[in-house]
Amino acid sequence: MRISDKIILFLLFFIQLFLWHPGTAQVESFNDIRALSQNHPDSAIALVKKRYAKAVTDKDLLLQANCLQAIGWLCVNQGHYGQAQDYYFQADQIYRQLDSKHHLASNWSDIGVLNIFNKQHAVAKLYFNKALDSFRAEGDKIGEAGTLGNIGHLFEKEGSDG
């Protein structure tokens, strides 16, 4: 995945995070978080963890899962793949509990990207197909398009790795 694609995905995810709960954005704007993640990724993770702690206190399961997924994404971008997987799987459990199909699909797509980096292409395909099926069932063309782009990236990697 190109750096510009990562930034776009990062932007889309955090915008989604704040749109679900606009009251949590408070003083720090999304642009502040983006800048932080580029220059001080540990600070970006700390900020999202702070939002996660508030979500736990507020018993806001959806925001908890969104934060866990965001931390997973930030971990992937720092090369901490094992940690990223843990965060993604924690988010997956909550999304399943909430029966939030759209969020599950988004998380599965992120897990697919993680597995591209881990060179686990068969696992990546599995998660991309799950995400694609879910996005299609929900009629989410944007999610479908993003996942198809990720599948294209996977095919590109398979060609260069093989």
Secondary structure, 3 states (H helix, E strand, C coil): CCHHHHHHHHHHHHHHHHHHCHHHCCCCCHHHHHHHHHHCHHHHHHHHHHHHHHHHHCCCHHHHHHHHHHHHHHHHHHCCHHHHHHHHHHHHHHHHHHCCHHHHHHHHHHHHHHHHHCCCHHHHHHHHHHHHHHHHHHCCHHHHHHHHHHHHHHHHHHHHHC
